Amino acid sequence: MRTVTVVRPGLGPIVSGISEIVARESAPRDTAHAVADLLRDGLPGLDILTPEERAGSSDGYVSHVLHAQEDFSVVAVVWRPGQFTVIHDHVAWCTFGILSGIENETLYRDMGDHLVEIGRAANRPGEVSGFAPPGDIHMVRNTSQEVGVSLHVYGADVSRLGSSVRRVYALPVR
């Protein structure tokens, strides 16, 4: 098994805890919720990234892979104000915790020839959530006036896959 880890303050206990949870081989949704509980108890600080990494990029949001192994990855995502993702879903379960900024998440349902908006959430610092496919179609935007940083845990090796995105949706929203 190939493992990639970048040494960061507070990352060790998170990786150990996630490893224990993943080893249980629970259903994906249960795993995502268990990892969310772990992050609620010990979400790291912004010092998990260097000042340069926390600055983000004017070209779009930036992902920093902090740890990756065959069955999960820990990724810090940095969003400048107004930056957003395309509408997408994921290859595996996901848990995220907000370290700074506000991640506004819009959820969608695929109706075959169009998408329907089914919910919105404004995720603020300290908030943690988890989900698993199917039903994980969403778009995320930093709606705050500060650089946003969030910690994402994916149930896949994103260093090998290149991304956690399974599919991008270009369908109209009605």
C-alpha positions as CSV (number, residue, x, y, z in Angstrom):
1,M,0.0,0.0,0.0
2,R,1.3,3.4,-1.0
3,T,1.0,6.2,1.5
4,V,1.7,9.9,1.1
5,T,1.9,12.1,4.2
6,V,2.9,15.7,4.6
7,V,3.9,16.4,8.2
8,R,1.5,19.0,9.7
9,P,0.5,20.3,13.1
10,G,-2.5,18.2,14.4
11,L,-2.6,15.9,11.4
12,G,-1.2,12.7,13.1
13,P,-4.1,12.2,15.5
14,I,-6.6,12.8,12.7
15,V,-5.0,10.2,10.4
16,S,-4.7,7.7,13.2
17,G,-8.4,8.2,14.1
18,I,-9.6,7.9,10.5
19,S,-7.5,4.8,10.0
20,E,-9.3,3.1,12.9
21,I,-12.7,4.1,11.6
22,V,-11.9,3.0,8.0
23,A,-10.6,-0.4,9.4
24,R,-14.1,-1.1,10.7
25,E,-15.3,-1.5,7.0
26,S,-18.7,0.1,7.8
27,A,-21.1,1.3,5.2
28,P,-19.9,4.4,3.4
29,R,-22.5,6.8,5.0
30,D,-21.7,5.4,8.4
31,T,-18.0,5.9,7.8
32,A,-18.5,9.5,6.7
33,H,-20.5,10.2,9.8
34,A,-18.0,8.6,12.1
35,V,-15.2,10.6,10.6
36,A,-17.3,13.7,11.0
37,D,-17.7,12.9,14.7
38,L,-13.9,12.6,14.9
39,L,-13.3,15.9,13.2
40,R,-15.9,17.6,15.5
41,D,-13.8,16.5,18.5
42,G,-10.5,17.6,17.0
43,L,-10.7,19.9,14.0
44,P,-7.2,21.3,13.4
45,G,-6.3,25.0,13.3
46,L,-5.3,27.0,10.3
47,D,-1.6,26.3,11.1
48,I,-2.2,22.9,9.4
49,L,-1.2,24.9,6.3
50,T,1.7,27.3,5.7
51,P,0.9,31.0,5.3
52,E,1.7,30.7,1.6
53,E,-0.8,27.8,1.2
54,R,-3.5,29.7,3.1
55,A,-3.2,32.5,0.6
56,G,-4.9,30.5,-2.1
57,S,-4.7,31.4,-5.8
58,S,-6.5,34.0,-7.9
59,D,-6.9,31.2,-10.6
60,G,-9.4,29.2,-8.5
61,Y,-9.7,27.2,-5.3
62,V,-6.6,25.1,-4.4
63,S,-6.4,21.6,-2.9
64,H,-3.4,20.5,-0.8
65,V,-3.2,16.7,-0.3
66,L,-1.9,16.3,3.3
67,H,-2.3,12.5,3.5
68,A,-3.3,9.9,1.0
69,Q,-3.4,6.1,1.1
70,E,-5.4,3.5,-0.7
71,D,-8.7,3.9,1.4
72,F,-8.7,7.6,2.3
73,S,-7.2,11.0,1.8
74,V,-7.0,14.2,3.8
75,V,-7.1,17.3,1.7
76,A,-7.1,21.0,2.7
77,V,-9.0,23.2,0.3
78,V,-8.3,27.0,0.1
79,W,-10.9,29.3,-1.4
80,R,-10.6,33.0,-2.0
81,P,-13.8,35.0,-1.7
82,G,-16.3,34.1,-4.4
83,Q,-14.4,31.1,-5.7
84,F,-16.5,28.0,-6.4
85,T,-16.7,24.5,-7.8
86,V,-18.6,23.2,-10.7
87,I,-21.7,21.1,-9.9
88,H,-20.2,17.6,-9.2
89,D,-20.5,14.4,-7.2
90,H,-17.8,12.2,-5.7
91,V,-16.1,8.8,-6.2
92,A,-16.5,8.0,-2.5
93,W,-17.8,9.2,0.9
94,C,-16.6,12.6,2.1
95,T,-16.4,14.5,5.3
96,F,-15.4,18.1,5.6
97,G,-14.8,20.7,8.4
98,I,-14.6,24.4,8.0
99,L,-11.5,26.1,9.4
100,S,-12.2,29.7,8.1
101,G,-14.6,31.4,5.7
102,I,-18.1,30.3,4.8
103,E,-18.7,27.5,2.4
104,N,-22.1,27.8,0.9
105,E,-23.2,24.4,-0.4
106,T,-26.0,23.9,-2.9
107,L,-27.4,20.4,-3.2
108,Y,-29.0,19.0,-6.3
109,R,-31.0,15.9,-7.5
110,D,-30.4,14.5,-11.0
111,M,-33.7,14.2,-12.8
112,G,-32.2,12.7,-16.0
113,D,-32.4,15.8,-18.3
114,H,-32.0,18.5,-15.6
115,L,-31.1,19.1,-12.0
116,V,-33.4,20.3,-9.2
117,E,-32.0,22.2,-6.3
118,I,-32.9,20.4,-3.1
119,G,-31.1,22.3,-0.4
120,R,-28.6,24.8,0.8
121,A,-26.2,25.1,3.7
122,A,-23.9,27.9,4.8
123,N,-21.1,26.0,6.5
124,R,-19.2,28.1,9.0
125,P,-15.9,27.7,10.9
126,G,-16.1,24.7,13.3
127,E,-18.9,23.1,11.4
128,V,-18.4,19.5,10.2
129,S,-20.5,17.3,7.9
130,G,-20.3,14.1,6.0
131,F,-22.0,12.4,3.1
132,A,-21.7,9.5,0.7
133,P,-22.9,8.7,-2.8
134,P,-25.4,8.4,-4.2
135,G,-27.2,11.7,-3.6
136,D,-24.0,13.8,-3.2
137,I,-24.4,16.2,-6.1
138,H,-23.4,19.7,-5.1
139,M,-21.7,23.0,-5.8
140,V,-19.6,24.8,-3.2
141,R,-18.8,28.5,-3.0
142,N,-16.9,30.7,-0.5
143,T,-19.4,33.4,0.2
144,S,-17.3,35.1,2.9
145,Q,-15.1,38.1,2.4
146,E,-12.1,36.2,3.8
147,V,-10.0,33.3,2.4
148,G,-11.8,30.1,3.3
149,V,-10.0,26.9,4.4
150,S,-11.7,23.6,4.8
151,L,-10.4,20.1,5.7
152,H,-11.8,17.3,3.5
153,V,-11.5,13.6,4.0
154,Y,-12.3,11.4,1.1
155,G,-12.8,7.6,1.1
156,A,-10.3,7.2,-1.8
157,D,-6.7,7.9,-2.7
158,V,-7.0,11.3,-4.4
159,S,-3.2,11.4,-5.0
160,R,-3.7,8.5,-7.4
161,L,-7.0,9.5,-8.8
162,G,-6.1,13.2,-9.2
163,S,-9.4,14.3,-7.8
164,S,-12.4,13.2,-5.6
165,V,-14.8,14.2,-8.4
166,R,-16.6,11.4,-10.1
167,R,-18.8,13.4,-12.5
168,V,-19.3,17.0,-13.5
169,Y,-22.9,18.0,-14.2
170,A,-23.6,20.4,-17.1
171,L,-27.4,19.8,-17.0
172,P,-29.7,22.8,-16.7
173,V,-31.1,23.6,-13.2
174,R,-34.8,24.0,-13.0
